[in-house]
C-alpha cells in the first residue's frame, strides 16, 4: 500500500496553467509499455438512483425472494451478491450494503481479478489502483495507492460534488499517477474510473460541457435514466456557476472523474499519449480539453462509442481513432474493450 500525502498549498492549481507539449507523431510510433490506472471514488448522487430502483430489479439474479427484515442487510446489499457466489442473504459480518460494493471491487482489481485486472493482463500493462474515497471505506488496501478525500463525493443534486480542497487533491492524484507512469517508462496511459454513481455524474458533467439536455445523452431504457431527476436538480442548482470547465468539474464531477481529468492534463504536459476508452474517460478528456485545449492532441479514442452521450463527447473532442499503423502494440490494444461503467 502506498500513501499519497494530500496537503494543500498555494500552488495547488498553478500546474493547470502549463501548456500541452508540442504534438509529436513520433510519440505515437511505439505504444509499449502501457500503464493502466484505475481511479476509485463513489458519488453521493448514486443514492438517488438506488432509491428509484424497484426492489424486484435490485434483487434480480441475487437469489432473494423477499425484502430483508429487521437486522438483515438493508438497501441494496443484494446488488453486491449478484454473481458473487452467495445463494442467500449475507449474514452479519459478511458484505452488507451497496456502500461496500466499490471497496470490494477495488480490492479485486488490486489483486488482478475482475474485469479491470483481466484487461491489464490482456494488455500486458503495468497496473495501478488509486483510491480517492468510497462510501464503504475499509481503510488501507494492499496494492492500492491511497489518497483518501472523504467517503465519496457529495450528492451533486444538493451541493457541489467537491470542495476546493478536494478537487485540488483529486486533480493532483491524477497528475501524480501520470508522472509515475512516465517515470516508469510508460509510452501509453490508459485511465479508468470505478465508483457508484459515476455514470450519473459523467452525464451531468457532459450535459454542462456540451450544453445539452442530459436525457439527450442517454438511450431508451438506459438504467441511468432512473437518476435523471437528480441530474436535472443538480444542473438547476449549479446552473449559474457552470460557465467554466473547472467549476463544472468541481460541482458535478466527483473524485474519480477529476483524477482522470488531471491525468489527461499531466500526460499532455509531458507528451505522454493517452488512450481514451469508454464514456467516463471521454467525459474526463473533454473536461481536460476545455481546461487545456492543446491536451486533445495527446489523446486518441480506442473504440466505437456505445451510447449517444459517448458519441457526442467524442465528436466534441474531435479525436482521431487508434489505427493499426499507429504503433507496434496497436493491434493488441485496439482489440480490447474495457467497460467499468
Secondary structure, 3 states (H helix, E strand, C coil): CEECCCCCCCCCCHHHHCCCCCCCCHHHCCCCCEEEEEEEECECCHHHHHHCCCHHHHCCCCCCCCCCCCCCCCCCHHHHHCCCCCCCCCCCCCCCCHHHHHHHHHHHHHCCCHHHHHHHHHHCCEEEEEEEECCCCCCCCCCEEECCCCCCECCCCCCCCCCHHHHHHHHHHHHHHHHHHHHCCCCEEEEEEECCCHHHHHHHHHHHHHCCCHHHHCCCCCHHHHHHHHHHHHHHHHHHHCCCHHHHHHHHCCHHHHHHHHHHHHHHHHCCCEEECCHHHHHHHHHHHHHCHHHHHHEEECCCCCCHHHHHHHHHHCCEECCHHHCCCHHHHHCCCCCCC
